[in-house]
């Protein structure tokens, strides 16, 4: 099969941006942020950079006190992690001027006085999802090299991310996205998703819910550690993700095992352990119906698993 651009719309093009990573292994370095329009955010030296894909505005840089090596987005927020347990959290909306940084540190005496060193373990990846105890409260899950998933609640004034999602879906149905409109014009087809054709939302919310013309974009937030909810594993944790309905957590690490947790218990309760491949795994994701999850492994392989709908049964 010859390479083809026939599945891409519109014709592919490029935007110049610089991204960096301080660790040679696979990392999430670029994320799409729908809250910022057609833009992506990426790690760039000691900062977070937001780049408009249509050059609608110059890149925005958020300076940090560490060099991030992984980035994630969700619930209207962007989070990055560093090599020594450092974390930073900011709004995904353009123009927001706050950035909370979580910097574990120790003080050590030196010949010239006391110096502060960041100490901790490598943050391999970050996942942002609603808390299992409050669907309106975002939670940060940090996959760490110290054989744990660190749990942080996002306190302060998080954005109303559910209303924001409904608004984006309503705009897409009535006007179509920039990409869809460009493709339709180039191909001579009608614009997709005319008004009233598809009134259901991805999160299962009732289509009768009134679409608000505006929503609470929130304000400054900060990370509140929840050590009692931390998940301990028997290997360094490379990645984890929560199912769209918030009921299940899947995690992978430096072994060939896949760990499935039930989030509805008092804590994260281990439900099953799978074997994914012959090597370590570095990424996970879920299907929209919450039944299937996929795992990508180091040996250039991927596996999909179906979680049985009946509680207690897995295959």
Steps between C-alpha positions, in 0.01 A plus 500: 500500500633840398489796743192712439343819636150401385379448858622840617284811479587759396836446331770464771725792581750581776546755777847551646534443877777377729437226752750350743529210740763426763449124498577268205198273547160550343308797641185699425647826369212655301127519578201648316311757708146557366443779754761708314338452160718335238812489715742255656705530819847352541798488734776740396814523716388661831152595382162393362441627147161543332510514119210596273479257207357774276746769613212703645723628779868478600610212725428545871767390751440421867835504686570225754756435773591161352535326162182303426531159339133403458175688435129422522169680462146438621207666678602839359847481655859431395749319725870425455744293703876500547781262582486544879129487586445863391154585368339809351134574431343776288180582315466373144318819400720758323582811697474344847783643709523253789724194532527291816830315548547210740870470582603237758832619640768424758759733648861386522799685650782597264831685528327823395188453713173311475377404154158369401482192280195355332471142614271221396432247231453535125147590387444271203152621404198691627128437461225752583148369564200577720530369855309174561343670804398825328454518124534879509840486673802421279766263630863460393654152477879493470673181383833492677825307492470431874245222432197715573219703349495825694155654549429874519165671526477829307374760745416866452275605212520236226310579179155361427649257250174315437316817396801599287488163322127533433557846356775375266277214384212740438725730295630203303146385420384844388809632323742211466868512593757696298641173365157361406398822323828514306464138392135546400581808291790323326297188424176676406304322772255651742619601844481211750260477793227742411302640795272247667652196330696374797406639836673240721813581698812289535466487879150353481327816622138561402459695173222698669757676719497868405817610324630799695650777285772537762653287774718542805861495381612471860798665660823415675537138609755309702596138560396335827680166559277210606760250631231268637379443142845431350520169314803281568613254232782248475673679215587850383180645352525640146140592423143483625159614376142509628203372299263771368233403756758536779447148636826331395871576504756314290875528566820362346866507595842345451366143493272328249205526739187715468323600822124569502351684799142564607470868597157464661639347818619705797840509330630368171432124531701257285251302290721304262856463364556424131808410296537745211821402320852377559633843595419821686203716401491878469149613409132421560162627378130416516217466248207739535267215608721422804526134398836481319841636588823492298861467614811592299818310584870562454543225245306699236182311582156587632224299663130564547304348787124489552368542851186290547194700594399265781679599821771257601548345155794594282645362179 
